[in-house]
Amino acid sequence: MTRISRRSWLKKAGMSGSLALFGTGISTQLSAEEIKKFNPRPLEGPIRLGSNENPYGPSEKMRKAMMDNFDLGCRYPWAYNGDLVKMIADKEGVTEDHIVMVAGSTEGLKVAGITFGQGGEIISCAPTFLSMMSYAELWGTDIKWVPLTKDLDFDLDEIEKRVSYQTRLVFLCNPNNPTGKLLPADRVKDFCNTVSKKTVVFSDEAYYDYITEPNYPSMVELVKEGKDVIVSRTFSKAYGLAGIRLGYMVARPAIAEKLRDRVVANTNIMAIEAGKAALLDNEFYDFSIQSNKEVKASITKTLDELKLPYLDSHANFVFFQSGRDIGELNKTFADRGIIIGRPFPPLNDWCRISTGTPEEVAIFNQTLKEVLG
C-alpha cells in the first residue's frame, strides 16, 4: 500500500485543521531518546488499526542486534538458533526439547492443525482466530464449530461434551481474538487437564503478555506435567516484531518433535537475533505494555461517552458493539483514512479496533464520535 505523507493525508481526511483536538501527538509526548529507543510508527495515512500490531518497535536494541548480524544472512539459521531456544526454554521453565521455533505463531497453528487434525476433526468456538482451522480444512480436516456463550466466552462445557474418538485436537484462543476475553483461570486449567486425556489441546496465548489478572496461569504449567497440551506464543505483539515473523510452541518433547518435523518456513538469522535482544529489552517490553494500557483506556473512555457496549479486553484491541453493519462501518472509516477490524460473523455489528499510538487513537476517537455520535 502506498504511503501518504502526514500533511497530505490529514488534508485528504479533512483533519488538517483539527490536530489541536488531539493534543500535540506522540512526537512531543516522547523525548528524542525515547523515540530512538521505542521506535513509534509515524503518523501516515491510512491509519491501520485493524491488525492488532504493536505501534512501537522494533526497539533500538532489536534493530542493532539485527544490523550487527546482517553479515550472517548468508548462513542457514538452524546453526544459530540454539541460544534463543535456550533463552525461551529458561523463560518458560522447561527444557529445550520442549520448544519449537516457528516463523510467527501463525505457522505454529497451521503446523499443529495438519499434524494432529488430518483424518479427524478439530473442535473450536466461533468467532476466534481462524488460521489453524482454515488451513487444516484444506487438508481434509473436519472442523466442528461451537458458538460462543451468550457472554461471548468460549463454551468449554459444550466443547467437552462434543469431544469424541474422531476429535484429534481442540483449539482455544485465550485471551480470545476478536473478543479479548479471558477464561476463568481454574476453569480453563481444569478443562485442559481433563480434555487432554482424550485428545490434544492447543492453547493459543498470542496475547498472554497483556493479561492483567494477577498470577493468571499459562497452560505451559500443564505441559510441564506431561499433558497433551500445546501452547503457542509470539514476538509479534508486546515485542513489536510482527514483520520479522518469530514465534514458538511449547509442548512435551514427543509432541514437540512431531511438530518440529512439520515446520516449513523456519526462522531466519535476523529474527533469531531480534528475538534474543527482545527477551533482554525489559525497558521496551514494559513501555509497550504500559502504552497499550493507556491508549486502550482512551478508547474505552470514548466508548463510554458514546454509550457503546464493549468487552473487557486482555489484549491490544477493544471489541465493541457499534450497532452498524461492519462492512458499512469499514467503508466509512476507510473513506476517512482509518482501517479497522474485519468482520467476525455472526457478530456483524461488532467492531475490533487495535491500539495504536496516542495520536492515531485520538484521531480514531474523534472520528468515531463523528460517525456514531
PESULKA-V489501 format. One record per backbone hydrogen bond with DSSP energy under -0.5 kcal/mol. CO is the residue of the C=O (numbers start at 1). NH is the residue of the N-H. If there is no record, write none. Layout:
BEGIN
co->CO nh->NH
co->CO nh->NH
END
This chain:
BEGIN
co->4 nh->45
co->5 nh->9
co->6 nh->10
co->7 nh->11
co->8 nh->12
co->9 nh->13
co->10 nh->15
co->10 nh->16
co->11 nh->14
co->15 nh->18
co->18 nh->21
co->19 nh->22
co->20 nh->23
co->25 nh->28
co->25 nh->29
co->26 nh->30
co->31 nh->35
co->32 nh->36
co->33 nh->37
co->34 nh->38
co->35 nh->39
co->37 nh->60
co->38 nh->57
co->39 nh->57
co->42 nh->44
co->45 nh->4
co->46 nh->48
co->47 nh->49
co->47 nh->339
co->49 nh->354
co->55 nh->41
co->59 nh->63
co->60 nh->64
co->61 nh->65
co->62 nh->66
co->63 nh->67
co->64 nh->68
co->65 nh->69
co->67 nh->70
co->69 nh->72
co->70 nh->73
co->71 nh->74
co->72 nh->75
co->76 nh->79
co->77 nh->80
co->77 nh->81
co->81 nh->85
co->82 nh->86
co->83 nh->87
co->84 nh->88
co->85 nh->89
co->86 nh->90
co->87 nh->91
co->88 nh->92
co->89 nh->93
co->89 nh->94
co->95 nh->98
co->96 nh->99
co->98 nh->251
co->100 nh->249
co->102 nh->104
co->102 nh->247
co->104 nh->107
co->104 nh->108
co->105 nh->109
co->106 nh->110
co->107 nh->111
co->108 nh->112
co->109 nh->113
co->110 nh->114
co->111 nh->115
co->112 nh->116
co->113 nh->117
co->114 nh->118
co->117 nh->120
co->120 nh->142
co->121 nh->168
co->121 nh->169
co->122 nh->144
co->123 nh->171
co->124 nh->146
co->126 nh->148
co->130 nh->134
co->131 nh->135
co->132 nh->136
co->133 nh->137
co->134 nh->138
co->135 nh->138
co->135 nh->139
co->136 nh->139
co->136 nh->141
co->137 nh->140
co->141 nh->143
co->142 nh->122
co->142 nh->144
co->143 nh->145
co->144 nh->124
co->146 nh->126
co->149 nh->152
co->153 nh->149
co->154 nh->156
co->155 nh->159
co->156 nh->160
co->157 nh->161
co->158 nh->162
co->159 nh->163
co->160 nh->163
co->164 nh->167
co->166 nh->121
co->166 nh->168
co->168 nh->200
co->169 nh->123
co->170 nh->172
co->170 nh->202
co->172 nh->204
co->176 nh->178
co->176 nh->180
co->180 nh->314
co->181 nh->175
co->181 nh->176
co->184 nh->188
co->185 nh->189
co->186 nh->190
co->187 nh->191
co->188 nh->192
co->189 nh->193
co->190 nh->194
co->191 nh->195
co->192 nh->196
co->194 nh->197
co->195 nh->198
co->195 nh->199
co->200 nh->170
co->201 nh->203
co->201 nh->230
co->202 nh->172
co->202 nh->204
co->203 nh->205
co->203 nh->232
co->204 nh->174
co->205 nh->208
co->207 nh->210
co->208 nh->211
co->213 nh->216
co->218 nh->221
co->219 nh->222
co->219 nh->223
co->220 nh->224
co->221 nh->225
co->222 nh->227
co->223 nh->226
co->227 nh->229
co->228 nh->201
co->230 nh->203
co->231 nh->250
co->232 nh->205
co->233 nh->248
co->235 nh->241
co->236 nh->54
co->236 nh->242
co->237 nh->240
co->241 nh->244
co->241 nh->245
co->246 nh->235
co->247 nh->102
co->248 nh->233
co->249 nh->100
co->250 nh->231
co->252 nh->255
co->252 nh->256
co->253 nh->257
co->254 nh->258
co->255 nh->259
co->256 nh->260
co->257 nh->261
co->258 nh->262
co->259 nh->262
co->259 nh->263
co->260 nh->263
co->268 nh->272
co->269 nh->273
co->270 nh->274
co->271 nh->275
co->272 nh->276
co->273 nh->277
co->274 nh->278
co->275 nh->279
co->276 nh->280
co->277 nh->280
co->277 nh->281
co->278 nh->281
co->280 nh->282
co->281 nh->285
co->282 nh->286
co->283 nh->287
co->284 nh->288
co->285 nh->289
co->286 nh->290
co->287 nh->291
co->288 nh->292
co->289 nh->293
co->290 nh->294
co->291 nh->295
co->292 nh->296
co->293 nh->297
co->294 nh->298
co->295 nh->299
co->296 nh->300
co->297 nh->301
co->298 nh->302
co->299 nh->303
co->300 nh->304
co->301 nh->305
co->302 nh->306
co->303 nh->307
co->303 nh->308
co->304 nh->307
co->307 nh->309
co->309 nh->321
co->311 nh->313
co->316 nh->355
co->318 nh->320
co->318 nh->353
co->319 nh->311
co->320 nh->322
co->320 nh->351
co->325 nh->329
co->326 nh->330
co->327 nh->331
co->328 nh->332
co->329 nh->333
co->330 nh->334
co->331 nh->335
co->332 nh->336
co->333 nh->336
co->333 nh->338
co->334 nh->337
co->337 nh->47
co->338 nh->340
co->339 nh->49
co->344 nh->347
co->346 nh->348
co->347 nh->350
co->348 nh->326
co->349 nh->322
co->349 nh->323
co->351 nh->320
co->351 nh->353
co->352 nh->341
co->352 nh->354
co->353 nh->318
co->357 nh->361
co->358 nh->362
co->359 nh->363
co->360 nh->364
co->361 nh->365
co->362 nh->366
co->363 nh->367
co->364 nh->368
co->365 nh->369
co->366 nh->370
co->367 nh->371
co->368 nh->372
co->369 nh->373
END
